[in-house]
Amino acid sequence: MKNLIITGSGGFVGFSLAKHFLSNKFNVIGIDNLSRKGSINRIKILKKNFKNFLFYKCDVTNHNMLNHIFSNVKKVHAIMHTAGQVTVTESLVDPIKDFKINGLGTLNLLDLTKKYHSKSKFIFSSTNKVYGNLNNIKVKKIKSKYYLKQNMKGISENLNVDYCSPYGCSKGSADQYVKDFGRIFKMNTIVLRKSCIYGQDQLGIKGQGWISYIINQAIMKKKITIFGNGYQTRDILYIDDLVELYNKIVNKNIKGYKVYNVGGGKKNLLSVHDLIDFLRKQKILKNKPRYSKERLGDQKTYYSDLSKVKKELNWSPKISKISGLNKILKYSINNLNTLKKIYR
Ligand SMILES: NC(=O)c1ccc[n+]([C@@H]2O[C@H](COP(=O)([O-])OP(=O)(O)OC[C@H]3O[C@@H](n4cnc5c(N)ncnc54)[C@H](O)[C@@H]3O)[C@@H](O)[C@H]2O)c1
């Protein structure tokens, strides 16, 4: 069986990847410092259900411990780096901590991949935030949503990066290191600039995972805070589609460095207002949301131009926004008691 290393295996994306690959005849070595609420529960699930899962509680800033882990695995097919400091809000509170986790943590992993597993694929979870606030691209408001100016399919990889916020800077520098290790050291590195990923098993919080946060708050009958005017939009991508993309990358012969924008694309564009409307129609939302001021550096709209990833990896999202929203809503309703314990 082939070995994979998944950092952040207790997180939403890392856990979903681990479940998939463990069920498909891979060994998974999971790494997580368990700092995010709910991560420990996910690791318990993986340990209980899969003999081929090995877990290390480890911080990605700890080079010594990572060195021990990386040097003890014989041959690694791919490293999926999903661990990270994930909110802009936290990065504003403590930019140095944010940089250590996202910047230095990623560099540690690249360094050890180069040292011990230089032929493997290194897949990095980057973000749409590397393109900055996009204030220089005109937007238009149509009904409940902001769109990019006419005829734009979405943001393509050709747009210059323009980091905004410490989170944007730390993720952006990691993104460039990953790309450059592919270029300079001839490693096989893949940067996935993800837009908004959502789905079952997600535990959204105010600063990250807005779809899951709003749905979970609504079903727990808690107050919902909306930052900005609610017209802001993202191209939402259901987790199963993202896992399918990783599957393609793992099974494909990829050489050198690649950068892809990854999201649901224009047809899966959703605004905060759209989500609120959806919950009202489902009779889930009773209270009026509270509005708070727009978050610093927040993009009014973002959707990925998926042309490159479609052409090179033959991948495009299959799960429509409406079927994805119904799936996550059903999941959250069925797991209400667990959610209440975790969000307590
Ligand atoms: N979910 C999205 O919509 C989205 C969008 C763009 C980019 N991303 C990126 O994808 C990755 C995964 O996102 P997610 O939604 O699964 O986040 P998540 O918070 O659910 O998972 C991150 C995991 O990393 C762990 N972690 C945090 N700091 C760590 C450290 N110093 N050392 C080791 N482990 C640490 C946490 O405990 C958690 O289990 C992140 O890097 C995030 O920035 C996510």
The ligand as an ORCA input file, in Angstrom:
! r2SCAN-3c Opt
* xyz 0 1
  N     -12.247     25.474      4.065
  C     -12.088     26.416      3.146
  O     -13.057     26.955      2.628
  C     -10.697     26.823      2.705
  C     -10.568     27.779      1.692
  C      -9.291     28.148      1.291
  C      -8.177     27.575      1.852
  N      -8.333     26.663      2.847
  C      -7.148     26.095      3.453
  O      -7.303     24.678      3.477
  C      -6.721     24.145      4.651
  C      -7.715     23.265      5.377
  O      -8.841     24.041      5.743
  P      -9.926     23.440      6.736
  O     -11.203     24.096      6.412
  O      -9.827     21.966      6.744
  O      -9.398     24.027      8.139
  P      -9.482     23.343      9.587
  O      -9.223     24.438     10.564
  O     -10.737     22.571      9.728
  O      -8.268     22.330      9.597
  C      -6.947     22.720      9.891
  C      -6.328     21.701     10.830
  O      -4.975     22.116     11.076
  C      -4.685     21.947     12.462
  N      -3.636     22.898     12.818
  C      -3.746     24.244     13.024
  N      -2.554     24.760     13.345
  C      -1.664     23.740     13.329
  C      -0.271     23.633     13.593
  N       0.456     24.707     13.939
  N       0.311     22.424     13.485
  C      -0.393     21.322     13.159
  N      -1.720     21.352     12.928
  C      -2.353     22.548     13.006
  C      -6.000     22.210     13.203
  O      -6.043     21.589     14.466
  C      -7.017     21.617     12.207
  O      -7.300     20.275     12.531
  C      -6.215     25.335      5.484
  O      -4.851     25.470      5.271
  C      -6.976     26.503      4.914
  O      -6.268     27.721      5.037
  C      -9.562     26.272      3.278
*
